[in-house]
Amino acid sequence: MSVDLSTVRHIAKLARVRVEPEQAEALVGELNKILEWVEQLDQLDTTGIAPMTSVVERSQPLREDIVTEEDNSEAILANAPVAAHGFFVVPKVVE
């Protein structure tokens, strides 16, 4: 796959990026080099290799999902300007 001048102009238009004519000529070569590099990666044998999101294998540290505080919703709602039925009352923003 190769990129020509019209493709560079089309990409720039889609990305809403202004590209001067002399810059477009340089971008043709740069984009073609990038695509050649990607084609080299496509030649690698990746059978048996699991997809990964990072080069370092990590897992999220998890903690027990336990209640650490008692229900203090009444104390929290005591600070509300207006509360009703255990909820904050806020002004209507959508009509």
Phi and psi restraints in degrees (value plus and minus 20) as a CYANA .aco file:
   2 SER   PHI    -155.7  -115.7
   2 SER   PSI     138.3   178.3
   3 VAL   PHI    -129.3   -89.3
   3 VAL   PSI     115.1   155.1
   4 ASP   PHI    -132.7   -92.7
   4 ASP   PSI    -199.1  -159.1
   5 LEU   PHI     -82.7   -42.7
   5 LEU   PSI     -59.1   -19.1
   6 SER   PHI     -87.4   -47.4
   6 SER   PSI     -53.9   -13.9
   7 THR   PHI     -87.2   -47.2
   7 THR   PSI     -60.7   -20.7
   8 VAL   PHI     -82.3   -42.3
   8 VAL   PSI     -63.2   -23.2
   9 ARG   PHI     -83.7   -43.7
   9 ARG   PSI     -59.2   -19.2
  10 HIS   PHI     -86.1   -46.1
  10 HIS   PSI     -63.1   -23.1
  11 ILE   PHI     -82.2   -42.2
  11 ILE   PSI     -63.3   -23.3
  12 ALA   PHI     -82.8   -42.8
  12 ALA   PSI     -58.9   -18.9
  13 LYS   PHI     -86.1   -46.1
  13 LYS   PSI     -64.0   -24.0
  14 LEU   PHI     -83.8   -43.8
  14 LEU   PSI     -56.9   -16.9
  15 ALA   PHI    -103.1   -63.1
  15 ALA   PSI     -24.2    15.8
  16 ARG   PHI      35.4    75.4
  16 ARG   PSI      27.9    67.9
  17 VAL   PHI    -137.9   -97.9
  17 VAL   PSI     110.0   150.0
  18 ARG   PHI    -100.0   -60.0
  18 ARG   PSI     104.3   144.3
  19 VAL   PHI    -143.6  -103.6
  19 VAL   PSI     101.4   141.4
  20 GLU   PHI     -90.6   -50.6
  20 GLU   PSI     134.1   174.1
  21 PRO   PHI     -76.3   -36.3
  21 PRO   PSI     -59.9   -19.9
  22 GLU   PHI     -90.2   -50.2
  22 GLU   PSI     -50.4   -10.4
  23 GLN   PHI     -91.4   -51.4
  23 GLN   PSI     -55.4   -15.4
  24 ALA   PHI     -82.8   -42.8
  24 ALA   PSI     -60.2   -20.2
  25 GLU   PHI     -80.9   -40.9
  25 GLU   PSI     -62.7   -22.7
  26 ALA   PHI     -88.2   -48.2
  26 ALA   PSI     -55.8   -15.8
  27 LEU   PHI     -87.3   -47.3
  27 LEU   PSI     -49.8    -9.8
  28 VAL   PHI     -78.0   -38.0
  28 VAL   PSI     -69.4   -29.4
  29 GLY   PHI     -84.6   -44.6
  29 GLY   PSI     -63.3   -23.3
  30 GLU   PHI     -84.8   -44.8
  30 GLU   PSI     -64.3   -24.3
  31 LEU   PHI     -86.2   -46.2
  31 LEU   PSI     -56.6   -16.6
  32 ASN   PHI     -84.9   -44.9
  32 ASN   PSI     -58.1   -18.1
  33 LYS   PHI     -84.5   -44.5
  33 LYS   PSI     -60.4   -20.4
  34 ILE   PHI     -84.2   -44.2
  34 ILE   PSI     -63.6   -23.6
  35 LEU   PHI     -85.6   -45.6
  35 LEU   PSI     -55.8   -15.8
  36 GLU   PHI     -82.7   -42.7
  36 GLU   PSI     -60.2   -20.2
  37 TRP   PHI     -84.8   -44.8
  37 TRP   PSI     -61.5   -21.5
  38 VAL   PHI     -84.9   -44.9
  38 VAL   PSI     -58.4   -18.4
  39 GLU   PHI     -83.8   -43.8
  39 GLU   PSI     -54.8   -14.8
  40 GLN   PHI     -83.7   -43.7
  40 GLN   PSI     -60.5   -20.5
  41 LEU   PHI     -84.8   -44.8
  41 LEU   PSI     -51.6   -11.6
  42 ASP   PHI     -87.4   -47.4
  42 ASP   PSI     -40.6    -0.6
  43 GLN   PHI    -100.3   -60.3
  43 GLN   PSI     -32.8     7.2
  44 LEU   PHI     -90.3   -50.3
  44 LEU   PSI     122.9   162.9
  45 ASP   PHI    -105.9   -65.9
  45 ASP   PSI      93.2   133.2
  46 THR   PHI    -133.4   -93.4
  46 THR   PSI      -0.1    39.9
  47 THR   PHI     -88.4   -48.4
  47 THR   PSI     116.2   156.2
  48 GLY   PHI      62.6   102.6
  48 GLY   PSI     -17.9    22.1
  49 ILE   PHI    -124.0   -84.0
  49 ILE   PSI     102.9   142.9
  50 ALA   PHI     -94.0   -54.0
  50 ALA   PSI     123.2   163.2
  51 PRO   PHI     -80.9   -40.9
  51 PRO   PSI     127.4   167.4
  52 MET   PHI    -159.4  -119.4
  52 MET   PSI     138.5   178.5
  53 THR   PHI    -124.9   -84.9
  53 THR   PSI     -31.8     8.2
  54 SER   PHI    -172.1  -132.1
  54 SER   PSI     135.7   175.7
  55 VAL   PHI     -96.9   -56.9
  55 VAL   PSI     -36.6     3.4
  56 VAL   PHI    -126.7   -86.7
  56 VAL   PSI     104.2   144.2
  57 GLU   PHI     -93.8   -53.8
  57 GLU   PSI     102.6   142.6
  58 ARG   PHI    -155.2  -115.2
  58 ARG   PSI     138.8   178.8
  59 SER   PHI    -156.1  -116.1
  59 SER   PSI     129.6   169.6
  60 GLN   PHI     -90.1   -50.1
  60 GLN   PSI     111.3   151.3
  61 PRO   PHI     -89.6   -49.6
  61 PRO   PSI     110.8   150.8
  62 LEU   PHI    -132.8   -92.8
  62 LEU   PSI     133.5   173.5
  63 ARG   PHI    -148.5  -108.5
  63 ARG   PSI     143.0   183.0
  64 GLU   PHI     -85.2   -45.2
  64 GLU   PSI     120.7   160.7
  65 ASP   PHI    -111.4   -71.4
  65 ASP   PSI      64.7   104.7
  66 ILE   PHI    -143.1  -103.1
  66 ILE   PSI     132.7   172.7
  67 VAL   PHI     -97.1   -57.1
  67 VAL   PSI     106.0   146.0
  68 THR   PHI    -126.2   -86.2
  68 THR   PSI     -37.7     2.3
  69 GLU   PHI    -148.9  -108.9
  69 GLU   PSI     133.1   173.1
  70 GLU   PHI     -98.0   -58.0
  70 GLU   PSI     147.8   187.8
  71 ASP   PHI     -88.5   -48.5
  71 ASP   PSI      92.3   132.3
  72 ASN   PHI    -141.7  -101.7
  72 ASN   PSI      16.4    56.4
  73 SER   PHI     -83.7   -43.7
  73 SER   PSI     -53.3   -13.3
  74 GLU   PHI     -84.4   -44.4
  74 GLU   PSI     -60.7   -20.7
  75 ALA   PHI     -86.9   -46.9
  75 ALA   PSI     -56.9   -16.9
  76 ILE   PHI     -89.0   -49.0
  76 ILE   PSI     -64.9   -24.9
  77 LEU   PHI     -89.0   -49.0
  77 LEU   PSI     -37.7     2.3
  78 ALA   PHI     -84.1   -44.1
  78 ALA   PSI     -44.6    -4.6
  79 ASN   PHI    -105.1   -65.1
  79 ASN   PSI     -30.2     9.8
  80 ALA   PHI     -95.5   -55.5
  80 ALA   PSI     120.3   160.3
  81 PRO   PHI     -81.7   -41.7
  81 PRO   PSI     -61.3   -21.3
  82 VAL   PHI    -159.4  -119.4
  82 VAL   PSI     110.7   150.7
  83 ALA   PHI    -156.9  -116.9
  83 ALA   PSI     127.9   167.9
  84 ALA   PHI    -170.8  -130.8
  84 ALA   PSI     113.9   153.9
  85 HIS   PHI      36.1    76.1
  85 HIS   PSI      13.3    53.3
  86 GLY   PHI      61.9   101.9
  86 GLY   PSI      -3.2    36.8
  87 PHE   PHI    -151.6  -111.6
  87 PHE   PSI     137.7   177.7
  88 PHE   PHI     -91.9   -51.9
  88 PHE   PSI     121.4   161.4
  89 VAL   PHI    -124.7   -84.7
  89 VAL   PSI     105.1   145.1
  90 VAL   PHI    -141.8  -101.8
  90 VAL   PSI     137.7   177.7
  91 PRO   PHI     -85.7   -45.7
  91 PRO   PSI     129.4   169.4
  92 LYS   PHI     -91.4   -51.4
  92 LYS   PSI     111.3   151.3
  93 VAL   PHI    -133.2   -93.2
  93 VAL   PSI     -33.4     6.6
  94 VAL   PHI    -138.4   -98.4
  94 VAL   PSI     112.0   152.0
